[in-house]
Amino acid sequence: MTSTETAGADAARPTTRLGFNTRVSFTAGEAGRGLRDGIELFRAAEELGYQSGWAYQRHFDNYLSSPLPFFAAAGQHTSRITFGSAVIPMRYQEPILLAEAAGTTDLLTGGRLQLAFSSGSDTWDDVFGAVDTDARTEGQRRLRRFLAGVSGEVLHTVTEHRPPGPPVGTELRVTPHSPGLRERIWYGSGHVDSAVNAARLGLRLITGTILRGLAEGETFGEYQARLIGEYRAAWTATHGTPPPPVAVSASVLPGPTGELRETYAAYDLERRTYGPAASRPQGALPPIRLAELPAGFAMSPVYHGDPDAVAAAVLADPGISVADELVLFLPPAFGLDQNIRLITDLATTVAPALGWTPADPT
């Protein structure tokens, strides 16, 4: 067996953490209500024993665009659940300002921040401004600068006094500094190469519903398992320590009633038709068709139906079965009541079959 095969042949393991991923969506003109509903969703999940809640960042649409102030607010209404960004594209972030905001948010939430990043794309260059290099290179540069900031590294030593600035010799670091935040930085990987790079940078791994780089004949789950295995192998080789827990975002929709099963089947059909832009709140940007996804990209399946059948399908999924944390991807157009019903059904039907136990409410 080759090293790559060994890395991908990870043993199945129990789900030790349960989370959800929301876009904090809203219909046109109802952003305030959508944000408040998002906080209520985190409260409900915490009561159910969920260990984590994740929010997706999306610019110029009917979804959450600025996760950190949202997490800071949600932190004042919860006491235990962690807050993850899945993901923040670094291409358009000012890294030092982001490090300051991250430190502030982490301290306000009692060290519950779990920030996940990607490199990003050039989609919004006309708004944020173009750069002299490609989006991935720029995103990685900004990510490294951000990591230096949250690590408490010296960013600059003053060489010239500029009143009312600090005196010569002053070492400038990001403040406020939140100890431990650097160890809770993740990378949202959709390709083996980026997963390996994340391991070498000492970043945790979350992988989800869109991947690229599948080998011919390889299923989505098989590739995801291989990606996770390569990450773990690279972590151990680089750091000489066991790798941290890995999270997988997936569409797992158990339907205890016939009506729910029909709703989830309709969502699956919409997603297979429109791809990742399926299930849009009223007023959101028009979707792309699945056929318009870039070449080499693949989308995860939606597991829906009777809870027992869904549990069996999830247990048989090679990618989910080797992860430590299952993060439920919530259909973006679902309202608060639908989302609470879904996270409740997942926690009470499928998740226990995966080996999960709710967090202690104390």
N, C-alpha and C positions, 0 to 999 in steps of 0.2 A: 504493500500500500504506500502510495506517495505521501509526501508531507501535506499536500493540499487535501488529499483524500482523508488523511488522518484528522486534519483540522475540521473538515466538514462532518466527520463521523462522531459528533458529540452525542453523549447519552441523553435520553429524555430526562427531564427533571421536573419537579413539581413547581407550580406557579406560586411563588412566595409573596408577590405583590400584585395588586389589582389596581388599575387606573382607568381613566377615560380621557379622551382627547376631544375637545370642543373647539369650534371656531368662534364661539360667542357671537352667533349670527343674529341679525335683526332685519325686520322688514323696513322698507324705505320710510324714513321719518321717525323711526322708533328705536333709535340707537340707545337712548337712556334706559328704556325698558329692557332691551336686550342685555345691556351690561348688568343691570340689577338681577335679571333672570340667571345670568351666568354665575353671579355670586351665590344665588340660592341653590344652583346646581352643585356647587362645591360644598355647600353646607349639607345638602342631602346625601352626597356621596360620603362625606365624613361620617355621618350618622350610620350609614350602611357598613362602615368598616373599610372603605377604600383607602389605600395607602397614598395614592397620588391622583392628581388632576393635571391635565396638560391642556394648553391653549395654543392654537395655531395663529401665526401672524400673517395677515394679508392686507396689502396696501390698496387703497382706492376702491374699496368694495364694501359690501354690507356685512363685514366681519371685523373682529378685533384687529386693530392696527398697532396698538401699543400695549403689549402684555404687562410690562413692569408696573405701571400705576394700577392696572387691574388686579394684579397679584397682591400689591400692597393693600388695596381695599379689601379683597377677599380674605386676606390674612387677619383682618380685624374682626371677621365674622366666623372664623374657624380657629382651631387650636392645635390640630395634629396633621391634617392632610398636607402633603407637599405640593408645590406649585412648579410645573414644568412648562417650558416653552418648546413646542415641537412643530416647527422650528423657527428660529430667527435667522434670516439670510444676512450674512455679515457684509455683503457687497455694499449695502446702503447705510451701514451703521458708522457713527463716529465712535471709535473704540474706547477712548478715554471717557467721554461723556457717558457711554453705556456702562463702563466699569463703575463709575460713580453712582449711577442709578441702580445698578445691580447690587452694589454694596449696601446702599440705603434700603432697598426693598428686602434684602436678606435679613438685615438687622430688624426691620419692622415686623417681619414674619417669624422671627425667632429661629433663623437658620433653616427655613423650609424651602428655599429656592433651589430649583434644579434646571438650570438653563441649558437648552440644546440649540445648536447652531448648524447652519449649512453655509456653503460658500455664497450661494445666490446666483442670480442671472443678470443679464443686461436689459431686462424688460422695461425698467423705468428710468433709463439713462436720460431721457428727455426731460425728466422732472428733477432727478437728483444730480444730474451731471455725469458726463462720460469721463473715463480715465484712459490712461495711455496703454493699459494692458487689458487682458481678458478678465471677465467677471470672476472666474475661479481663482486666478492668481491674486487679484485684488482682494477678494473675500478672505483668502487664506492669510494675506498680509495683515489685514485688519483683525482677524481672529487672533493671530499671534500677539499683536499689540494689546488687544483686550485681555488676553491671558496674563500678560506682564502686569497689566493694571490691577486685576483682581488678585494677583499673587502677592501684591505689596512690593513689587520691585521698584528700584529707583528709576524713574522715567527720565529725569534730567537733573543735573547739578548746576545751580546758578553760577554763571561765570561773570555776569555783569549786573550790577545793582541798577534797577529801573524803578525809582519811586512811583507808587508806594509798595513796590514788590519786595520780596524777601532779600536778605543780604547775600553776598557772594559766598558760595560754599554750601548753601542750603540744598538739601536733597529733596526732590519733589516726588511724592508718592500719592496714589489715589486715596482720597478720604471721602466718606468713612470706609475703613477697611473692615471687612467681615471675615474673620478667621474661619477657614474650612470651606469657604465658597469655591475656591479653585478646585477642590476635590469633587465638587458637585456640578462640574461643567460637562456637558454631553455633546456628542456630534450625531446629527441625523444622517445616517449613511444609507445610500441606495446602491452602492457599488463596492465590490471587494476592495478595490484600491483605496477608496476613501475610508473604509473601515480599518484597514491596516494602518493608514496614516493617523487616524484618530487614536489608535492604540499607542502608536509611537509618541504621540503628543501627550499621552496620559489623560485622554478624554474618555468618558463613559460612552456607551453606544446605545442609541435607540434606532431601530430600523422599522420601516413601516409598509405602507400600502403601494408604493411605487418603487420599483427596482429597475436597474439596467445592467446589462452585461451577462444575461443568462446564456449558458452554453446550449448548443443545439440539442433538443430533446429534454432539456432540464426544466422541471416544473418550478413555479414560483417558490413554493415551500422548500424544495431541494436547494435552490440557489440561496435562499435566505439562511438556511442552516449552514451552508458552506461559507457564506459571508460571516456569520457569527463565529464559526470555527476558526476562520482565518484571523479574525479580530482577537480572539482569545489566545491563539498561538503567538501572534505578534506582541501582545501585551506581556505574556510570560517571557518571551525572548528578549524584550526590551527592558523590562523592569525587574525581572526575576521574582515576581510575586504573582499570586493568583489573580486573575482578572476580576474586575468588579461585576456586579449583576448587569445583565443585558435586558433591555426592554424591547418588546415588539408591539407595534400598533396594528390592529386587525379589526375587520368588520365581523363581529360576532353578535348575531341578532336572534336570540331564542324567543320563540313565540308560543306562550302557553295557551293562547286562544286562537281560534280560526281567523278572527278579524286581524289580529296582530301578524299572523303568518302571511296573510294576504298583503298587508302593508309592507312587510319586509321583503316579500317577493317582488312587489312593484318597485321598491327601491333598488333591488338587485338588477332588475331589468333596466331601470334608468341609468344605473352606473355602468352597466355593460354597453349601453348605447352612447352615453355622453362622457364616460371616463371620470376622471377625478373632479370634474366640474358638475357632477350630478347633484341633485338635491339642493337647489338654490333658494334662499329666501326671496320674497317678493322684492323686486328692484335691484337684485344682484346683477353683475355683469353677465352677458350671454355666455353659454358654455362652449367648449370645444368638443368636437366629436372624438370618440375613442380612437378612430382611425387617424386623427390629427396629432396624436402623441408622437414625439420624436422617435425615429427608428431606434430599436434596441431597448425601448422601455416596455415594462410589463406591469400590470396592475394585479393586486391581490384578489383572491376570491372573496365573496361575501358568504359567510356561513349563516344560514337562516333556516327556520322550520321548527319542528318539535324540539324542545329543549334537550331531550335525551339524544336525538340524532345530531343536534348541533354539538353537544359535548363530545360525542364519538368522533365527529369530523375534526374538531379542534385537536383532540388528542392524537389523531392520525396525521396532523399537519407537521411536516418535518421542521419548519422554521419556528412555529409557536412552541412546539414540544421541547426545544432545547433552550428556550429563553427562560429568564427568571421572573419577568414581569410582563403581564398581558395588559395592554392599553386599548380599551374599546374605542374605536373610531366612531363617533356619533354622526349620523346623517345631518348635514348642515342645516337643512330646512326644518328639522324637528323642533317643536316648541318645548317649553320647560316641562310640561306634564308628560309629553312623549319621552323626553330624555330621562326623567326620573323613573318612569315605568321601565324603560330599557335597562338602566343601570341597576334597578332593583331586581329585575328578572335575571340578569347576568349573575349578580351576586348570590342569588338564592337557588339557582338551578345549575348553570354550567360551571361556574367558578369552583364550587366545592368538589366537583368531579375531577378538576384539574389539580387538586391538592391544596387549594387556597383556603386560608382561614382569615376571618375579618380581623382588622386591627383592634387591639384593646382600646375601648373608649376612654380609658383613663390615661 
